[in-house]
Each structure stands twice: as structure tokens, then as C-alpha cells.
Amino acid sequence: MAHTTKCAAPEGNRGRDEWMTVIEMQEYMGASRNKAYDLIWSGEIDSYRLGRK
């Protein structure tokens, strides 16, 4: 079960369905690649695998 976290998106972008790659997500958050994957694997960020990516 995923954890509920506060939305970090700017006020105007909340509630939008948006897809990002892990690289795009890490740039948006200003985090390292490992931190981005840690957030996905812990369930704090929902993720979906499309094909091999």
C-alpha cells in the first residue's frame, strides 16, 4: 500500500495526470537518480512500467 504524501506540485498543476520518466522526475525534484528510485521502490511515488522503460 502506497503512503499518502503531500503534493509537491505547484498549486496550478495539482490534480493533473502527468507522466514523467525517472530522469525527468529527478530533474524536477532536484534529486539524485538513486533518491528518485528509492521513492518509487518505497511506494511514496506511484509508478508504472511501460514496456522495458
FENVEN-V418319 format. One record per residue. OMEGA is omega in whole degrees, 0 to 359 (999 if undefined). D_CENTER is the distance of its C-alpha to the mean C-alpha in Angstrom with 2 decimals. Layout:
omega d_center
OMEGA D_CENTER
OMEGA D_CENTER
//
This chain:
omega d_center
182 15.80
177 12.37
175 12.75
179 12.85
178 11.36
180 12.37
181 10.49
181 10.02
175 10.54
186 14.16
182 16.67
183 17.46
182 14.01
178 13.38
178 13.86
172 13.13
183 11.79
179 9.88
177 8.73
169 7.36
178 8.41
180 7.27
177 9.97
179 9.05
182 5.69
177 8.11
179 10.75
182 9.25
185 8.65
183 11.85
177 10.95
178 12.48
180 11.44
179 12.50
178 10.48
179 7.15
177 8.82
179 10.29
178 7.37
183 6.74
179 10.56
180 11.28
180 9.71
176 8.03
178 4.71
180 6.43
177 6.97
177 10.24
177 12.58
184 14.76
180 17.94
184 17.61
999 14.27
//
